[in-house]
Amino acid sequence: MTEAVIRNKPGMVSVKDMPVLQDGPPPGGFAPVRYARRIPNSGPSAMAIFLAAFGAFSYGMYQVGKGNKIRRALKEEKYASRRAILPLLQAEEDERFVKEWKKYLEYEAEVMKDVPGWKVGESVYNSGRWMPPASGELRPEVW
């Protein structure tokens, strides 16, 4: 399409002959431009979030406390059972020690029979205190 048809002015020779048509605001003006930050007011409030977090934390601490009580009771039960069976275990260990000690004294007597003045079973240390062997097993072949 030509300018003559668009502007309803036939026979224009130059663009300069065109009437000036300038855009302007619509009647009543433009709508105001929103430039402010608009945060939607959706979701729970800060107080609701705080109360929910506090409730969850409180419930968790309650569960931890319950678990601690149960764990403490199980631990006490375990210690009570160990205290109950300790005399039996100690008696068995004492019996085993006496048998091993007799074997050791027999071996010592056999090995040291040619040494004059050797007393079987007497300590070579002069502390005066009796100490059980630290190894838990009497092994003359290692000594």
Salt bridges, closest charged atoms under 4 A:
GLU3 OE1 - ARG7 NE 3.71
GLU76 OE2 - ARG83 NH2 2.98
GLU93 OE2 - ARG96 NH2 2.77
GLU95 OE2 - LYS99 NZ 3.80
GLU100 OE2 - LYS103 NZ 3.55
GLU122 OE1 - LYS119 NZ 3.90
